């Protein structure tokens, strides 16, 4: 690899890691033993150099050795590979351009049948955790360890030794009606489990602590605590209602509600046994309240659990690197339920120094159907972050999606590229491609009589859909992943310090709308779920969030439960809600409107709080009186007509509409058969609200008009003929930008011109966007000593005095401040700019 091309490899870890990363691009050691020897020598030298440098984060950046870094890693499971195969998988990762290796460290793999813990390889060479980590370091990789205690990863018992559950039966969950839990979940704060977990951490954390990243030397850059906390209880609808947890929960209820507890629950004041029975088998009258309270309580309990884990890790020397929380919640190519994981785990990391959250998503292709799913994964995560915490993706689905090796599913070659680029455009600073390399489930030390006696549940082979298959061969997704990573590497030094730019529009996030992970089988709980599930966050049929993105709005999200909304900071707020919305939150929205805020409300008019009690503060302030709710039905074609600023627009069919009447303002949508209103424009104090109480389709013109009426205007626009193109921007502290252009249309290439507040960008040149393609295009940024005013080609590598580009179409245009040249380019001078027109797929622009 040339010195010029090696620059892009170095940028993955940030400029501070240049020496180490350059070494990583050289020829691989001939054997694992040679690598281990080289690693040991380098490790000793680093120890002599002093204390490991801190890995920190600030202002949405990850800082390594004090400088912004972008971490791109791949998951390799050392325990599913023969030790002699470790090096070959690292070679694949190196070839793909990755700069870090992530791995689960399963407790159940390292604990032997006699109960001792082997992390040195005395019982099996593949248990030598330090040797694998040293091999990674010797190959120039940083490390993101994931030591559990839960690791999931299709391991039996989710990675926790079966002995733990067998010896401590009190930690095993009991759910609704006292039924045993159907999953290997555990009461996290059960004293016996904490004792066992500390014993595991006492064994594994010192191995990590000795390999923390040092100044100029790769190593552990972050450490995950547990994995997918609370996920098993959620997917099985089985809260861990152990005796120990119920003591805790009852105390919480007493503290939270005090003397008012009797107004909420009929079991208040009764003996503990009666209260426990009433919680495990709730009656319909209080089931909705219990669902909400149990979810709220568990947020705090998960936070206490993570605090226990962090203290155990730090006691064993793992300090000076961020701790990671992995958030679960996608399925079936959708992330509509992902915010349940955020709601569950937000208190474990939100605003807590040293804690960072990460997304765990499996979406397959990125399409019209789910593009806003991923957008909101990142936006809602960031909504509960503080001003410093960056967005990360700890499990980024990187394979071709045939997870069961059944030939019933496959994602396109461009899927990983589109999803990677969208995450980067939204500020992601760490991405872990999961699973990068497959492997094999070894046999258990002692047969369990469970059918195959292996550590995993997937059979002998594991990771069928990974870019590198279990045998170590590149799979169908490997070339596309490699192209993506190398493309990102060319821009990594530019992306690392950048923050996402937004228009003056936010989407409201209501964490309590996602407190539905434990739902009693009662009518009152079902009513809440049936109301919020179809609309929360995304809007009816996902129309609100999708229309905002595809209409050109670069919007963020705000947790509207976190405190009063300031119209100066959030001038326009879009909110999707149903009938259930907390009364205190409704009052907060009223204060926001009265102070001058602008609100776009989509869904039903709120009329109840999350416990099902009447709460009409918002509708009362709006002067809206709700009438009946109509639905589309056989031979009744429920339709809506547009009026006022929404007209002229053809009537459309909708599947649901809540009719109503307003005491002031204008009606902009009417149900056709009755003429009653189902869309309103209403002044409130100094503010204004557009309220859409029907399932209006994703009509970009309508939603754009509604937002413009409220004062929200896209800062950057384009003239694409077909939907599917959207543009996002990131900016560095000096004002240099990357425009992230996406075209999610299937097979429909589009050439577009781009304007910013009415002024053309890219000198008015058209951008070529292939179908299902994306590009990161420079605007006014410095790279390699050149000041690039704009380029219609993507940067592929940077070195001193030169920048390499990859064209998006037949011709690329690069404009540089001052003098520049490029072989074969047509050159013109426009004021202070040197404009180069190049008709080559790849080319290099030189300074001077």
N, C-alpha and C positions, 0 to 999 in steps of 0.2 A: 504494500500500500504506500502511495506516495506521501511525501511530507505534507503536500497541499491537502490531500483527501483526509489525512489523519486529523486535521483541525476539526472537522465536523464530529469526529469521535470524541475529541476532548471536551467539546461543549456540553456533552450530556451531563458531565459531573460539575460543570462550571470551570472557569479559568483557573481556579485554585488547584484543581486536580490534574492540571495539564501534564505534569511529569508522570504521574501514575498511569493516566489514560494513554499516553503515548506508548508507554511500555506495554500496555495491554494490546496494542495493535500490532506488535511484533509477532514473530512466529511462535506458536504454542510450544511448550515443553514437550519433549518426546514421550513422557509418561507421567502418570499421576504421581509417582514417587519423586520424579525430578521436580515437578511443580511444588510438591509439599516441601521439599528441601529448600527450594528457592524462596518459598513463602516464609519458612521458619527463619531464614537468614534476614529477610526484609523485616519481619515482625520484631525480631530482637533489636535490630537497628532503630526501628521506630520507637521501641520502648526506651531505649537509651536517649532518644531525642527529647523526651519529656512527656508531659501529660497529653492525652488525646485532645484535639481541638473540638470545641463544641459544635454541634449541628443545631441550628436554631431556625426560627422563622420570625419574620417581621413584615408588616405591611403587605400581607398576602404572598410573600416570597419565602422560599426555603433558602437558608444561608448555610453554605458549607465552607469552612475556613473563612467565614465572614463575608463571603461573596455569593450573589444569587446563583442558584443552580437549578437545573431541571433534571429530575431523576426518572429515567426510563429503565424499568427492570422487567425480568421475566421469572416466572415461578418454575423452579426445578425441585422435585422431591428426591433428595439424596437417598432416602430410605426405600424408595421404589426402584433403585438402580444398584447394580453391582458396583463395588467401589472402583473397579477398573474402568467402569463406564462413565464415571463422573466427568473426567476431562473431556470426553467427546461431546457431552452435552454442553459443557461450558464453551467449547469451540463453536458449537452451533450458535450459542448466544452471542459470542464475540463476532461471528460472521454477520449476524443480524443487526449488529450495531448497538446492542444493549449495554448499559453501563452499570447495572446492578442485578443481583440475583436475590429473589425472595424465596423463602421456603417455610413450610410448616415444620415444626419440630414436635412430633407426636409423643406425648407422655406414654401412651400405651405401647409404642415401639421401643422406647428406651427402658421401660420397667420390665424386669425379667420375672420369671415365674416365682422366684423366691422373694419377690417384693423389693429387691434392690434395684437401683437405677444405674444403668450403664451408659455414660456419654463418652467413654474413652475407647470403645471397641474391644473390650476384653472378652465379650461373649460373641460378638459378630463384628467383622471389620466395618460393616455399614452403619454401626452405631457410633463410630468415632466422629462425633459432631465437630470437634475442633479441626480434624483433618479436612473435612469438607469445607468448612469456613475458611481455613487457611488456603485451600486450593483456590477458592473464589478470590481471595485477596491476592494470591500470587498471580492470578490471571488479570488483575486490575479491576476487579468488580467490587463495588460497594455491596452491602448486605442488608436486607430487610428481613429479620427473623420473625417468625410467628409461632411462639412457643405455647400457645394455649393458655390455660389447661384444655379448653375445648379447641379442637382444630377442624372438626367436620372433615372435609376432603374425602368423603365417601369412606371414611375409616369406621370400623365397627366400634360402637360405643362413642362415636364422634371424637375418638382420640383419647378418651378418658379410660384408664384400665377398668375392666369389669370388676376387679377386686374391690375397687373403691365403693362401688354401689352395693356389692355383696356384703362387705364388712360393715357398712353404715346404711342400713335400710331406711333410716329416718330421713335421709337426704333425698330419697326418690319422691317425685311429685305425686300429689293427689289433686285431681281436678274437680270439675263441677260434679256435684252429687257424691263426692268422695271416691270417684272412680280412679283407678290407677292410671298414671300417665302412659300414653301409648308410644312415647319417644324416650330416648335415653337422656332426657333433661334431668337437671339437678337443682335443688334449692341452693343457689349460689352462696348465700350467707350462712348456710348451716355450719355450725362450728366444726363439725368433723370434716366437711369438705374444705373449709378454709385451712385447716391443719394439714390435710393431705396436699393441698395446692401449694402451701408454703414449702413443704418438703420437696415437691417437684421443682419449684423455683430455686430452692437452695442448691439443687443439683445443676440446673440448666443455665441459670442466669450468670454465674461466674464464668462459664465458657464464653458467653456473649460479652461480658464486661472486659475480658482480656483482649477482645478484638474490636473495641469501639474505634471509630474512625480517628486516626491521628492526623496531625498536620502534614499534608502532602502524601498521606498513605491511606488507601481505601480501607474500609471496614464497616462496622455496623453503623448505619446512618439513621435508623429509626427502629423501634421495636413495637410490634403489635401486642396488645394485651387482650387475651382471650380471642374469641372469634364469633361473630354473629350472635352476640349476647341477646338472649330472649327469643331467638328465632324459633326454636323448637316448640316452646310454649305457644307461640303465635300460630304457627302453621297447624298445630294440633288442637287449637282452641282449648288448651289445658293449662291454666295457670297453676303454678307450683304451690298449691294450697296445703303445704305441710303444716303440722302443728306449730313448728317454729315460726313459719312465715305468718300464720294467723295471729300469733301473739304480737308480732311486730305490726301487722296491719291494724289490729284493734287499737293498739296504742296510738297509731297515726290518726285513726278516725277520731279518737277522743281529743287529741291535741288540735286537730284541724277544725273540728266543729264545736267542741266544748259542750256547753249546755244546749246548743241548737241541734245536737246529733239526733235527738228524739224527733225533731221535725222532719228529718231526712230518712230515718230508719226506725221501724217499729221494734227492732231488737235492742235498741239502746237501753242500757241499764239492766239487761238480763244477764244471767250467769254466763261465764265464758263458754261453756259447752253449748249453750243455746245460741249464742252469737255465732260461734263457729259453724253450727249447722245451718243457720240462716244465711251465712255467707257462701257456704259450699252449695246450698240449694236455695237460691234466692226466689222470692215471690215476684210476680209481675209488677206489683206496685212500686217496688224500689229497684228493680233489676237494671234499669237504664242508669240510675244514679250509681249503683254499684259498679257497673261496667266502667263508668267514667272515673270513679274514685280509685278503683283497683289499678287502672292504667296509670293514673297520676302518681299513686303511691309507688308503683314499680319503677317509674323513672328515677325516683330518689334512691330506691333500693339498688338498682343497677349502678348508680353513681357511687354508692358506698362500696359496692363490690369492686369496682374498678379502682377505687382508692386503696383498698386492701391489696390488690394486685400490684399497683404502682409502688406502694411502700415496700412490698416484698422484693420487687425488682431492684429498687434503689438500694435497699439494704444489702443486696448482693452485688452492688457496684455498677449497675446499669444506670448511668446518669449522663447528662449532657447531650442526649438525643431525644427527639420527640417520641412520645408514646402514641400509638395509633389505635383507633377504634374502627372496626370494620362494620359498616352498616349494610344490612341485608334488605331484600324486598322485591326483587324482580321475578317474573315468571311468565312463561308463554309469550315471550317477546314483548312484554309490557312492563312498564314501571309505574303504573297507576297506584299500586299499593306500596311503592318504595317509601313514601313519607311515613308509613307506619313505623319503619325502622328508625327514622330520624326522631319521630315522636318518642319512641321507646328509649333511645340512647342519648338524646340531646343533653341531658344533665350530666352525662359522664364526661363531656368534653367542652360544652359550650362555655366560652369565656374562661376556661381553666388553663392557666399557663402550662406549657409543655405537652398539651394534649391536642391531637389533630384527628379529625374524622376522615374516613375514606369510603368511597362508594364501592359496592359489590353488585355488579349488574351483568345480566345476560340477556341481551336484546336481539341477537341475530342481526339481520339487516337493519339499516337505518332508513326509514321510509316516511312517507306522509303519515302513515298510521302511528308511528312511534317516535318521530323526531323530537316532539316536545316532551316525550317521556324522559329522554336523556337530558334535554335542556333543563327540565324541572328537577331532575335528580341533582344536578349541580347547583341550580338556583336555590332550591329549598335547603340543601346542605349549607350553602353560604349564608342563607337568611338567619341561621342560628349561630353562625360563627361570630367571633369578635373581629375587631379591625385588623388583627394580625394573622389570624388562622387562614391558611391556604386551603384550596380545594385539592383533593387527591382521589385517585381511583386505585383501591387496593386489590380488587379482583375485576379486571377488565377482560371481558370475554374476547379471546384472540383467535380461537380456532374456527373451524368451518361448521360448527354447531351440530354435528352428528354425535351428540354426547353419548348415546346408547349403542353406537356402532350398529344401528339397525337400518341404515339407509332410508330413513323416513324424514330427514331434515338436512338442509345445507344452506349456509349463508353465502352471499356473493363475495367475490374476491375483493370488492371495494368496501366491505362492511367495516373492517377494522380501521381502514384509513379514514373514513368519514367520522366514525365515533372518536377516534384519537384526536382528529382536528377539531371537532366540536368541543371536546373537553379542554383542549389547549386554548381555544378561543374564549372559553369561560374561566380561564385562569388556573387550570390544573397544573400543579408543579411536581407531582409524582404520579406515575402510572405504572402499575404492575400487570403485565400481560399474563393472564391466568387461563389455562395452564400452558406454559411455553413448551415443556417437554413431558411426554408421557413416560410411563414406566410399568413396573410389574408389582403386584401385591405379593410380598413374600409370605411363606407359611408362618403361622404362629409357632412359638417355641414349644407350646404344648397344645395338642389337638383340643378343640372346643366342641367337636361334634356338631358343628353348625352347618354342615353341608360341604364347605370347601376348606375350612380351617385356615383361611388367609386373613391378613390384617384388614383388608378392604372388602367392600360389598360389591365391587364391580367385576369380580372374577379374577382371572390371572392377569390380564392386561388392564391397564388404566390409562386414561387420557387419550382415548381413541381419536378425538377431534383436535388434538393439540397441533400447533404448527410443526412440532417434531414428534413423530409417533413413538410408541413404546420401544421400538427397536432402534430408535435413533435416526430414522430416515426423515428427510423433509417431507411434510405433508402438503396437501393442496393449498393451505393457507400460509405456508412459510414464505414463498416469494413475495406475496403482497404485504405480509408483515414486515419483511426485510426492507421493501421499498418504502413503506411508511416510516419506519424507524430512521432510516438514512435520510429521508426527506426532513424529518423533524430535527435530526442532528444538525443539519445545515442551518437551522434557524434557532437552535437551542440557546446559544449565547444571547440572542435577541429576545427570545421568549422569557428567559429566566427572570429578568427584573420587571416584566410587564404586568400591568393590571388591566382588567377588562373595562371598557368604556360602556356607558349606558345612556340611553335617552331618559328623559324626565318622566319615566313611567315604571311603576312597580306592580308586581303581582302579589297579592296578599297571601301569606301562609298562615294557616290556623292549625297549629299542632294538635289541638284538642279534637279536631275533626277526624283525627287518625287514632284516637283512643278506642279502637274497635278490635284490638287483637284478642281480647278475651270477651266473648259475648255469650251470656246465658241464653238458653233456648226459651226465651219468653217474648211475648208480643211487644212489650215496651222497648226491649233492647233491639229487637228486629226492626222496629219502626225507625229508630235512630239510624241504624246501619243502612236501611233501604233508602233513607232520605239523603244522607251525606255521601254515600259511596258513589253514586252516579255523577256527582257534580264537584266534589271537594277539589280545590286547587285548579283542576283543568277546565271546569265548566261543563255544562250539558254536552255530551258526546265529544268532549275535549275541544269544543269549538273556540272557546275564549283564548286559551293559551296558544293553540295552533294558529289562530288568526293573528294574534299579536306578533308571533314570530314571522310568519310568512307575509305579513303586511309590512315588514321592514323595521319593526320596533326592536331595539336592543334593550330589553327590559331585565331588571333584576327582581329579586323577591325580598319581601320584608316580613318578619315575624310580627304580626300585629297583636300578638299577646304579650310582647316583650315590654310594652310601655306605650305612652301616648304617642300618636303620630303627629309629626311636625309638617305642615303643608310646605314649608320652605325646603325641607329635605325630601319629602315625598309629595310632590305637587299633584300627581295623578295616581290613583290607586285603583287597580282592577281587582275584583274579589268575586270568586265563585262560591256560592253557599246555597244551602237548602233551608228548610224550615227551622233547623236546630242551630242556634248560635248563642253563645253565652251572653247573658244580660250585661255583664260588665264590659264585655267586648263591644256589644251594641252601643253602649253609652260612649265608649271610646271613639267609635266611628261617628257618632253624632257630634262630639266635640271637635273632631277633625273637620267635619263639614262646616260647622259653624265658624271655625277659625279660617276658612278659605280653602279647604281641601276639595279636590274633585274626585268623585267616586263613580266607577263603572261597576254596577252590581249585576251579576248574571246568575240566574237560578230562581229559587222561590224566595218570597219575602220571609225573613225570619220571624217566627212567632213563639218559639219555645227555647229554653236553655237546654244544655246537654243532658240534663236529668229529666227532661220532658215537661218542666213546669212552664207556665206562660211567661213569655219575655218578648215584649212588643216595642221596646224603646226605639229601635231604628225605624220601623214602619210608622210609628206615631210621629216621629220628627219629620219624616218625609211627607206626612199627610196622606198616606196611602192606605186605603181600606181594601183588603183582599176579598175577592169573591170565590167562586168555585174554581176548581182545577179541572180542566178538560184534557182528555187524551185522545190520540188518534185511534180509530177503531175500524172494524170491518164495515165498509160502506159509509163511513163518516170520515171525510177528508179534512181534518183539522188544518186550517190555513190561517195565515197572518198577512195583513196588508200594511204597507209603510206609509207614513204621513210626516209632515213637517220636514225637518232636515234629512230624514231617512228616505224621503221620496225624491224622485220617482224610482220605484223598484217594484218588480213583479211580485205578485202574491207567491208565497211559498208554503208548502206543507210542513208542519212540525208535528212531533209526536206528543208534545205536552205543552200546556199553556195555563198559567194561573191568571185568571182575570182579576181586574181590580178597578178602583176609581180613585182619582187624585183630587185633593182639595185645591191644588194649585199646580202651575207648570203646564207642560204640553204632553199630549199623548202622541207618541211617534210610531207605535205598533198597535194594531187592533186585530182581535180575532174576527174573522170574516162573517161567520154566521150570526154572531150576536152584536158585533160592533163595539164590544167592550174592549177596554185597554189591556194590553199585556206588554207594553213598553212605554216608559215615561221619562221625561226630562224635567227635573224638579230643582228649583233653587232652595237651598237650606242655609240660612245665615249668610256668611260671606262666600259660601261654597255652592257646589252644584252636584247633582247626582243624576246619572242616566241609569235607569233600572229596567232590565230586560227580564221579564218573568215568563219567558217561553224558551223552548229549546231551539233557538234560532241557529240555522246551519252556519258552517264556516264560510260565510260570504265575506271575502276580504274587504270589499267596498263598504259594506254596512259597518263592520267593526272599526274600520279605519275612520269612517265618518263619525261614529260615536266618540271615538277617542279624540279626534280633532276638535269636536265640539267642546270637549273638556280641556282642551289646550295641549294635548299630547301630539307631537309631530315627530315622525322619524327624522333623525338628523342626517342619515345617509339613505339615498334612494337609488333605484335602478329602473331600467325600462324593459325588463324581461317580458316577453310576450306570453309566456306560460308560467303558472305558479310553480314553486319549488326552489326558487332562488332566494337566498337571504344572506345578509352581510353583517358581520360582527367586527369589532375592532379591539385591539389591545394596544396599550401605549406604555413606553418606558418613562422614567422620571424626567428625561430631557425632552419629551414630547414626540420622540420617534414612534412610528406606529406600524403595525401590521394589519392589513385588511384581510379578514378571513372570509373568503367567498365560497358559498356552498350552492350546489345544484343537486337536489335530491331527486329530480325527475329521472325516471327510468328510461335511459336511452335517448333522451331529448337534449342535445347540446344546445346551449344558448349563448349568444353574443350580446353583451349588455354594456351600456355606458352607465357610469356611476356619478352621482352628484352629491355634494354635501352642502346642505342649506342653500340649494339652488346653484352652487358653483361646481363646474365639472372637476372631477378628480382624474388622475392619470392623464392630464393634458387633453382630456376629451377622448382619449383612445378607448376603443371597445375591448372588453375583456372576454376571452373565450373560456367558457365553462362547460366542459364535457358533461354528459348525463352521468349522474351519480359520481360527481367529481367535486373536488374542492382545491383551493389554493390559498397560500399565505403570501400576500403581496406587500412589498415595502412602500411606505409613505413617509418621506421626510426623516429617514433614520440614518445613523452612522454605522457602517460596517466595513472592516478592513481598511480603515482610513479614508474611505469614500463617503461622501454625503449623497445618499440616493434620494432624489426628490420623489421619484416614483418609478415603478417597473411593472409591466404587465406580465412578467415572468417571475417564477418563484426562485428565491435564493436556494442554492444547493450546497454551497460551502463558502467559507470565508477564510482568507489569509491576509497577511499584511500587504496592503497595496493592491489587492484584487478580490473580486467577488465572482463566484461562479453562479450561473443561472440555469434554470430548466424552463423552457418555453411551454406555454399552455396551448398555443395554437400554431398556425403556420408562420406567424411573424410576432416578434416580441419587441417592445419598446422600453428602453431604459434611459432615464434622464438623471444626470449626475451634476451636482453643483461643481463648477470648475472644469478642468480638463480631464478627459478620460478617453480611452480607446478600446476597441475590440476588433479582432481580426475578422475581416469580411463584412463589417457593419457599414451601413450607410449613415454618415455622421452629419448632423446639422447643429448650429449654435443658435439657441433661442434665449437672448439676454444672457444671464449668468449660467444657463444650463447647456451642457453638452448632451444632445439627444442622439441615441444610437438605435438604429433599426436593424434587427438581426433576423435572418431567416434560417435559423438552425435550431435543432431541438435542445442542444446544450452549448453553452458558450461562456466565456469569461471576460469580464470587464476589468481593465487595468487602470490604475490611477495615473494621471499625467498624459 
